[in-house]
């Protein structure tokens, strides 16, 4: 079980709830379980979500294991230039 914080507009698609306890072994499973629970998050996942695990940001590394007790933040990708 890991505690995940949805940052910014991601929490809005989860009914305004920012913190979630999810049973997941890696980022892929985390995304799958979040999409099952909150279908509105799926387009965000498709566009790309950065995952911060204990302060290190991972992008497109869906097989990265989630250590128990880790601090995990999901952040929408920023666009612009």
SULLIN-V559686 format. One record per residue. RES is the residue in three letters. SS is DSSP state (alpha for helix, beta for strand, coil for the rest). OMEGA is omega in whole degrees, 0 to 359 (999 if undefined). Layout:
# SULLIN-V559686
((RES SS OMEGA) (RES SS OMEGA))
This chain:
# SULLIN-V559686
((UNK coil 177) (UNK beta 174) (UNK beta 183) (UNK beta 175) (UNK beta 175) (UNK beta 187) (UNK coil 173) (UNK coil 185) (UNK alpha 177) (UNK alpha 180) (UNK alpha 179) (UNK alpha 180) (UNK coil 177) (UNK coil 177) (UNK coil 179) (UNK coil 180) (UNK coil 184) (UNK coil 185) (UNK beta 183) (UNK beta 172) (UNK beta 185) (UNK beta 174) (UNK coil 181) (UNK coil 181) (UNK coil 180) (UNK beta 183) (UNK alpha 180) (UNK alpha 180) (UNK alpha 177) (UNK alpha 179) (UNK alpha 181) (UNK alpha 182) (UNK alpha 176) (UNK alpha 180) (UNK alpha 177) (UNK alpha 183) (UNK alpha 183) (UNK coil 184) (UNK alpha 180) (UNK alpha 181) (UNK alpha 185) (UNK alpha 177) (UNK alpha 177) (UNK alpha 178) (UNK alpha 179) (UNK alpha 179) (UNK alpha 179) (UNK coil 177) (UNK beta 174) (UNK beta 180) (UNK beta 176) (UNK beta 178) (UNK beta 182) (UNK coil 175) (UNK coil 177) (UNK beta 183) (UNK beta 178) (UNK beta 177) (UNK coil 176) (UNK coil 178) (UNK coil 190) (UNK coil 181) (UNK coil 180) (UNK coil 180) (UNK beta 178) (UNK coil 181) (UNK coil 178) (UNK coil 178) (UNK coil 181) (UNK coil 173) (UNK beta 186) (UNK beta 176) (UNK beta 172) (UNK beta 184) (UNK beta 176) (UNK beta 177) (UNK coil 178) (UNK coil 178) (UNK coil 179) (UNK coil 182) (UNK coil 999))
